[in-house]
Amino acid sequence: MYTFNFDYIGTRTTGNGAGHYLIAGPNWRGEKPDNVDKVICCETEFALAIYRTQLLGPDDLENVKRIQSQYSVQTVSDFLREPAPEASPAIGFPSIAPQPDNEFAFFDLLNFVLQFANA
């Protein structure tokens, strides 16, 4: 949410092999599970992951598809095959539709989003 890359997974930082990575929010206080390679701490409640796989040419497309089919994202409880924790309260996201009659709509949205950013 702060618009900077807070970690990297890939050839330059973690090598070319497969791995298991836990992305943890700012309030997570757990221990790194044994079968997780690294805990990546995010400073906000929102994170964006961008996956890229190098394509060396048209003949490499099937290899890229094979590699991409191995990517997965799941909750910690699913990964560890444990019961899920109690669900968090629902978040009442505000509408982002234009509000021409409210010149302060941007600030209303900003105030909502800032509650998820830790100072």
Backbone as numpy.savetxt, mean C-alpha at the origin, in Angstrom:
# Nx Ny Nz CAx CAy CAz Cx Cy Cz
0.79 9.27 1.23 -0.03 10.45 1.23 0.84 11.71 1.23
2.10 11.57 1.62 2.99 12.73 1.63 3.68 12.92 0.29
3.32 12.17 -0.72 3.80 12.26 -2.10 5.28 11.94 -2.30
5.87 11.18 -1.42 7.25 10.73 -1.65 7.30 9.21 -1.51
8.29 8.61 -2.13 8.48 7.17 -2.02 9.10 6.87 -0.67
8.41 6.07 0.14 8.93 5.79 1.48 9.68 4.47 1.56
9.70 3.71 0.48 10.52 2.49 0.42 10.48 1.94 -1.00
11.37 1.01 -1.25 11.45 0.37 -2.57 11.65 -1.12 -2.38
11.04 -1.87 -3.27 11.29 -3.31 -3.37 11.68 -3.54 -4.82
12.82 -4.13 -5.05 13.22 -4.39 -6.43 14.69 -4.67 -6.57
15.11 -4.79 -7.79 16.48 -5.19 -8.12 17.53 -4.40 -7.35
17.39 -3.10 -7.32 18.43 -2.26 -6.69 18.47 -2.34 -5.17
17.34 -2.70 -4.55 17.31 -2.68 -3.09 17.15 -4.05 -2.46
16.39 -4.94 -3.08 16.13 -6.24 -2.46 16.52 -7.41 -3.36
17.04 -7.13 -4.54 17.45 -8.19 -5.44 16.35 -8.62 -6.38
16.60 -9.70 -7.09 15.67 -10.18 -8.11 14.77 -11.32 -7.64
15.02 -11.84 -6.47 14.24 -12.98 -5.99 12.90 -12.57 -5.42
12.04 -13.56 -5.26 10.73 -13.34 -4.67 10.89 -12.98 -3.19
9.88 -12.37 -2.64 9.92 -12.01 -1.22 8.54 -11.74 -0.69
8.47 -11.59 0.63 7.23 -11.26 1.32 7.49 -9.99 2.14
6.68 -8.97 1.90 6.88 -7.67 2.53 5.58 -7.23 3.18
5.69 -6.72 4.40 4.53 -6.26 5.15 4.54 -4.74 5.14
3.49 -4.13 4.63 3.36 -2.67 4.67 2.50 -2.35 5.87
3.08 -1.63 6.81 2.43 -1.36 8.09 2.10 0.13 8.22
0.92 0.40 8.72 0.51 1.78 8.97 1.21 2.35 10.19
1.00 3.62 10.45 1.73 4.29 11.53 1.41 3.79 12.94
0.28 3.13 13.11 -0.11 2.66 14.45 0.15 1.17 14.65
0.75 0.51 13.68 1.01 -0.92 13.81 2.16 -1.14 14.78
1.98 -2.05 15.73 3.00 -2.31 16.75 3.35 -3.79 16.84
3.12 -4.54 15.80 3.36 -5.98 15.83 4.83 -6.33 15.64
5.08 -7.60 15.74 6.42 -8.14 15.48 6.46 -8.64 14.04
7.62 -8.56 13.41 7.78 -9.05 12.05 7.60 -10.56 12.06
6.63 -11.07 11.30 6.48 -12.53 11.23 7.74 -13.16 10.64
8.04 -14.38 11.04 9.25 -15.08 10.59 9.33 -15.21 9.08
8.21 -15.42 8.42 8.25 -15.64 6.97 8.05 -14.35 6.16
8.24 -13.19 6.80 8.20 -11.89 6.13 9.63 -11.37 6.04
10.03 -10.94 4.85 11.40 -10.47 4.64 11.66 -9.10 5.25
10.65 -8.23 5.21 10.86 -6.86 5.69 9.52 -6.22 6.01
9.50 -5.43 7.08 8.34 -4.60 7.39 8.63 -3.20 6.86
7.73 -2.70 6.04 7.85 -1.36 5.48 6.85 -0.48 6.21
7.35 0.54 6.90 6.49 1.41 7.70 6.05 2.62 6.88
4.75 2.82 6.83 4.16 3.96 6.14 3.77 5.00 7.19
4.04 6.26 6.92 3.77 7.32 7.89 2.31 7.74 7.93
1.50 7.29 6.98 0.08 7.64 6.95 -0.76 6.38 6.82
-2.07 6.55 6.95 -2.99 5.42 6.84 -3.23 5.00 5.39
-2.79 5.80 4.44 -2.98 5.49 3.02 -1.63 5.28 2.35
-1.56 4.28 1.49 -0.34 4.03 0.72 -0.74 3.59 -0.68
0.15 3.80 -1.60 -0.06 3.39 -2.99 1.13 2.54 -3.40
0.85 1.39 -3.97 1.92 0.52 -4.47 1.85 0.52 -5.99
2.99 0.68 -6.61 3.09 0.61 -8.06 4.01 -0.57 -8.39
3.50 -1.50 -9.17 4.25 -2.69 -9.56 4.78 -2.50 -10.98
6.03 -2.80 -11.18 6.62 -2.75 -12.52 7.42 -4.01 -12.75
7.34 -4.54 -13.95 8.12 -5.71 -14.33 8.78 -5.39 -15.66
10.09 -5.56 -15.73 10.82 -5.22 -16.95 10.47 -6.18 -18.08
10.16 -5.61 -19.23 9.89 -6.35 -20.45 11.09 -6.14 -21.38
11.77 -7.20 -21.74 12.98 -7.09 -22.55 12.70 -7.08 -24.04
11.47 -7.29 -24.43 11.10 -7.29 -25.84 9.88 -8.16 -26.04
9.34 -8.19 -27.27 8.13 -8.97 -27.54 8.25 -10.44 -27.16
9.42 -11.01 -27.32 9.61 -12.43 -26.99 9.60 -12.69 -25.49
9.68 -11.64 -24.69 9.73 -11.76 -23.23 8.35 -11.63 -22.59
7.32 -11.35 -23.37 5.99 -11.06 -22.83 5.43 -12.20 -21.99
5.55 -13.42 -22.44 5.01 -14.56 -21.66 5.75 -14.71 -20.34
7.05 -14.45 -20.32 7.81 -14.50 -19.07 7.33 -13.42 -18.10
7.07 -12.23 -18.61 6.56 -11.15 -17.77 5.19 -11.53 -17.20
4.32 -12.09 -18.02 3.01 -12.51 -17.53 3.14 -13.57 -16.43
4.10 -14.49 -16.61 4.32 -15.53 -15.59 4.77 -14.91 -14.27
5.68 -13.96 -14.36 6.16 -13.28 -13.15 5.02 -12.49 -12.50
4.28 -11.73 -13.29 3.20 -10.92 -12.74 2.11 -11.76 -12.10
1.89 -12.96 -12.60 0.85 -13.83 -12.03 1.21 -14.29 -10.61
2.47 -14.09 -10.23 2.91 -14.49 -8.90 2.77 -13.36 -7.87
2.49 -12.15 -8.32 2.29 -11.04 -7.38 0.98 -11.23 -6.64
0.96 -10.93 -5.36 -0.29 -10.98 -4.61 -0.24 -9.97 -3.46
-1.41 -9.54 -3.08 -1.56 -8.63 -1.95 -2.62 -9.24 -1.05
-2.33 -9.29 0.24 -3.30 -9.85 1.18 -3.09 -9.26 2.56
-4.08 -9.44 3.39 -3.97 -8.95 4.76 -2.96 -9.82 5.52
-2.45 -9.29 6.61 -1.51 -10.05 7.44 -2.17 -11.31 7.97
-3.42 -11.18 8.42 -4.10 -12.36 8.97 -4.27 -13.45 7.91
-4.60 -13.08 6.67 -4.69 -14.09 5.61 -3.33 -14.71 5.34
-2.29 -13.89 5.28 -0.94 -14.39 5.02 -0.49 -15.38 6.08
-0.81 -15.07 7.34 -0.41 -15.94 8.45 -1.41 -17.05 8.73
-2.52 -17.06 7.97 -3.61 -18.03 8.17 -4.14 -17.97 9.59
-4.39 -16.75 10.04 -4.94 -16.51 11.37 -6.30 -15.84 11.23
-7.12 -15.89 12.29 -8.40 -15.19 12.23 -8.19 -13.68 12.03
-9.07 -13.08 11.28 -8.98 -11.64 11.05 -9.30 -10.88 12.33
-8.67 -9.73 12.54 -9.01 -8.93 13.71 -10.39 -8.30 13.54
-10.90 -7.73 14.60 -12.19 -7.05 14.53 -12.11 -5.95 13.47
-13.16 -5.82 12.72 -13.18 -4.82 11.63 -13.08 -3.41 12.20
-12.38 -2.56 11.49 -12.28 -1.15 11.85 -13.61 -0.47 11.55
-13.88 0.62 12.23 -15.11 1.35 11.90 -15.08 1.84 10.46
-16.24 1.89 9.84 -16.34 2.38 8.46 -15.94 3.85 8.41
-15.30 4.21 7.33 -14.89 5.60 7.12 -15.91 6.26 6.21
-16.46 7.37 6.62 -17.44 8.10 5.82 -16.73 9.06 4.88
-16.22 8.54 3.77 -15.50 9.38 2.82 -16.43 10.45 2.24
-15.97 11.68 2.19 -16.81 12.74 1.63 -16.85 12.66 0.11
-17.86 13.28 -0.47 -17.96 13.35 -1.92 -16.87 14.26 -2.46
-16.31 13.88 -3.60 -15.33 14.76 -4.24 -15.93 15.44 -5.46
-17.26 15.33 -5.59 -17.93 16.00 -6.71 -17.79 17.51 -6.55
-17.67 18.24 -7.64 -17.58 19.70 -7.56 -18.77 20.29 -6.80
-18.48 21.26 -5.96 -19.51 21.92 -5.17 -19.45 23.42 -5.44
-20.04 23.86 -6.54 -19.91 25.28 -6.92 -20.49 26.24 -5.89
-21.43 25.78 -5.08 -22.02 26.66 -4.08 -21.21 26.71 -2.78
-20.10 25.97 -2.72 -19.27 25.94 -1.50 -17.83 26.27 -1.89
-17.45 27.52 -1.72 -16.09 27.93 -2.10 -15.03 27.35 -1.18
-15.44 26.77 -0.05 -14.48 26.19 0.90 -14.48 24.66 0.85
-15.07 24.06 -0.18 -15.17 22.60 -0.27 -13.79 21.95 -0.23
-12.80 22.57 -0.87 -11.45 22.01 -0.85 -10.96 21.87 0.58
-11.20 22.87 1.42 -10.72 22.84 2.79 -11.48 21.80 3.62
-12.75 21.59 3.30 -13.50 20.53 3.97 -12.87 19.17 3.68
-12.52 18.95 2.41 -11.88 17.69 2.03 -10.49 17.58 2.65
-9.73 18.66 2.64 -8.41 18.65 3.24 -8.48 18.33 4.73
-9.41 18.92 5.44 -9.57 18.64 6.86 -9.88 17.17 7.10
-10.71 16.57 6.23 -11.02 15.16 6.35 -9.78 14.31 6.17
-9.00 14.58 5.12 -7.83 13.77 4.80 -6.74 13.92 5.86
-6.57 15.09 6.41 -5.48 15.32 7.38 -5.62 14.48 8.65
-6.81 14.03 8.96 -6.96 13.18 10.15 -6.22 11.86 10.02
-5.89 11.47 8.78 -5.19 10.20 8.55 -3.68 10.38 8.43
-3.20 11.59 8.58 -1.76 11.86 8.50 -1.23 12.10 9.91
-0.18 11.38 10.26 0.44 11.59 11.57 1.50 12.67 11.44
1.52 13.56 12.39 2.51 14.64 12.36 3.83 14.19 12.90
